[in-house]
Amino acid sequence: MGRHGQNLWAGAVARTVETSAEGLIEAGAAVANRSQWNVALAAGGVSRPVRFLTPDGAHVPGLECRAIRTADGWLAYANNLDRRNEKQLKLATGLELSRVRNLTMETDSPLSFTVPGGETYILRLNANQGKSAMSIQNRNR
């Protein structure tokens, strides 16, 4: 990953503290059933506008991921905890994005991509800034 990506991630994390979400995330570690976890998050008022799913829209076992809001969109990471097998992911969001940039690979990224075993990708998700910006969801159809 380039130094630029490392600095962006560190700065964004340092500025973002969501205590209610942190408490729910810690409590959620004890919830074995995925649907119970989703209910607990919704009951706590936690929204997840950026998620990583399998290509068919299911939960991805062995994936650690987070996303935080920044001034111009979102910063997210997807960490493949399985050191032997790659993970095929789909970025699931209802947000209007103008660009998805993989800061680890220093390339633009499609909404569906593969994370190699044991690797972490850091992504910058730029929000549309006006009516003239094309939605990335429309470009990838």
JOLIN-V499830 format. One record per residue. N is the residue number from 1. RES is the residue in one letter. SS is DSSP state (h for helix, s for strand, l for the rest). Layout:
((N	RES	SS) (N	RES	SS))
//
This chain:
((1	M	l) (2	G	l) (3	R	h) (4	H	h) (5	G	h) (6	Q	h) (7	N	h) (8	L	h) (9	W	h) (10	A	h) (11	G	h) (12	A	h) (13	V	h) (14	A	h) (15	R	h) (16	T	l) (17	V	l) (18	E	l) (19	T	h) (20	S	h) (21	A	h) (22	E	h) (23	G	h) (24	L	h) (25	I	h) (26	E	h) (27	A	h) (28	G	h) (29	A	l) (30	A	l) (31	V	l) (32	A	l) (33	N	l) (34	R	h) (35	S	h) (36	Q	h) (37	W	h) (38	N	h) (39	V	h) (40	A	h) (41	L	h) (42	A	h) (43	A	h) (44	G	l) (45	G	l) (46	V	l) (47	S	l) (48	R	l) (49	P	l) (50	V	s) (51	R	s) (52	F	s) (53	L	s) (54	T	l) (55	P	l) (56	D	l) (57	G	l) (58	A	l) (59	H	l) (60	V	l) (61	P	l) (62	G	l) (63	L	s) (64	E	s) (65	C	s) (66	R	s) (67	A	s) (68	I	s) (69	R	s) (70	T	s) (71	A	l) (72	D	l) (73	G	s) (74	W	s) (75	L	s) (76	A	s) (77	Y	s) (78	A	s) (79	N	s) (80	N	s) (81	L	l) (82	D	l) (83	R	l) (84	R	l) (85	N	l) (86	E	l) (87	K	s) (88	Q	s) (89	L	s) (90	K	s) (91	L	s) (92	A	s) (93	T	s) (94	G	l) (95	L	l) (96	E	l) (97	L	s) (98	S	s) (99	R	s) (100	V	s) (101	R	s) (102	N	s) (103	L	l) (104	T	l) (105	M	l) (106	E	l) (107	T	s) (108	D	s) (109	S	l) (110	P	l) (111	L	l) (112	S	s) (113	F	s) (114	T	s) (115	V	s) (116	P	l) (117	G	l) (118	G	l) (119	E	l) (120	T	s) (121	Y	s) (122	I	s) (123	L	s) (124	R	s) (125	L	s) (126	N	s) (127	A	s) (128	N	l) (129	Q	l) (130	G	l) (131	K	l) (132	S	l) (133	A	l) (134	M	l) (135	S	l) (136	I	h) (137	Q	h) (138	N	h) (139	R	h) (140	N	l) (141	R	l))
//
